[in-house]
Amino acid sequence: MKAVLIVLVIAGCALALSYEDVLEAEWQAFKKEHDKSYQDASEEQLRRRIFKDNKEMIDKHNARYAAGEETWEMGVNEFTDMLLEEFRAQMLGGLNKTDDPTEIHLVYKPSPNFRIPSSVDWRKKGAVTKVKNQGHCGSCWTFAAAGTLEGQHFLKTGNLIDLSEENILDCASQWPYPNQGCNGGWASSALDYIKNNGGVDTEASYPYYAYQGNCHFDRRRVGATVKKVVRVAKGDENALAAAVAEYGPIAVSIEATHLVHYRRGVLNKRCQNVIDHDLVVVGYGHDVRGGDYWLLKNSWGKERGENGYVRMARNRGNLCFIASQAVFPLV
Ligand SMILES: *[C@@H]1O[C@H](CO)[C@@H](O)[C@H](O)[C@H]1NC(C)=O
């Protein structure tokens, strides 16, 4: 297949490869790379049609990127044969998290004379664990909670310890917590659970398996504890930057619609009306091409985006609700 393709490309000037030929080659390569197999011919036909629509959208966007009209690039990935709604159900859990039910009375606001540094990257200080992968489970909220706590715990003790998302997923998805396991939840509520529970186990002692099982928290395996949960002043990007600079990595919630095909650069596109994904802000900065950005640690594996990270536009009117639900623990 590859050899045939090369011949076609070499002969391309004379042969004039049609868009359909290119699409077919890309479709075959896509299926192979992502190990796709479909139930029958009619499902394959449907998947190919969705792939084609997404590919056209990606190609158009990337042509604008190449022309300097966009600040971020898109890419084909394992989700390119899925509708947005399917993606949301599989990776986000589909819960609309716009209203956060967790009561938090402690609100962070920077003191008026606090000078925000021009850039921060907590990875360089060793406060960030490796990028993780939530798999086909809407458990982003457990990863965001673990991520901010891992950072806060490191800054207090000097020990960077991977904490157990599975502990949170299994134990904080039942009464009195509003979280719904793999169907979604709130990082604020996860931190609340850890505070009330007297800690969360280490990842090593309570590993992740991407579905909700029975709670088997073990007090002897606690990796970190939480004294208080703090909310950053709602919608205030300035307060969020100050909190990141002063306290370290912070859990945030956003709308993930444009993250599906994000490859690199500073994502800058308006969102619609839903908060459905949690990540960890591990820094911020300024990019010559993309302007001010937030540096976000995602939980979709290190192959996605910029080695598992996403840069998203900062100071663009609370883009995709980035500063609407920012929380972190005091340890
Ligand atoms: C999500 O919830 C908010 C607040 O309740 C609401 O305004 C918004 O329309 C909802 N979004 C969707 C897509 O249902």
The ligand as a MOL file (V3000), in Angstrom:
LIG
                    3D

  0  0  0     0  0            999 V3000
M  V30 BEGIN CTAB
M  V30 COUNTS 14 14 0 0 0
M  V30 BEGIN ATOM
M  V30 1 C -25.4850 23.8610 30.8880 0
M  V30 2 O -25.9990 24.4370 32.0700 0
M  V30 3 C -26.1160 25.8440 32.0150 0
M  V30 4 C -26.5340 26.3390 33.3820 0
M  V30 5 O -27.5280 25.5480 33.9490 0
M  V30 6 C -27.0980 26.2390 30.9220 0
M  V30 7 O -27.2030 27.6460 30.8230 0
M  V30 8 C -26.5820 25.6940 29.5860 0
M  V30 9 O -27.5000 25.9530 28.5650 0
M  V30 10 C -26.3490 24.1860 29.6900 0
M  V30 11 N -25.7290 23.7280 28.4550 0
M  V30 12 C -26.1650 22.6910 27.7540 0
M  V30 13 C -25.4450 22.3710 26.4940 0
M  V30 14 O -27.1170 22.0200 28.0920 0
M  V30 END ATOM
M  V30 BEGIN BOND
M  V30 1 1 1 2
M  V30 2 1 1 10
M  V30 3 1 2 3
M  V30 4 1 3 4
M  V30 5 1 3 6
M  V30 6 1 4 5
M  V30 7 1 6 7
M  V30 8 1 6 8
M  V30 9 1 8 9
M  V30 10 1 8 10
M  V30 11 1 10 11
M  V30 12 1 11 12
M  V30 13 1 12 13
M  V30 14 2 12 14
M  V30 END BOND
M  V30 END CTAB
M  END
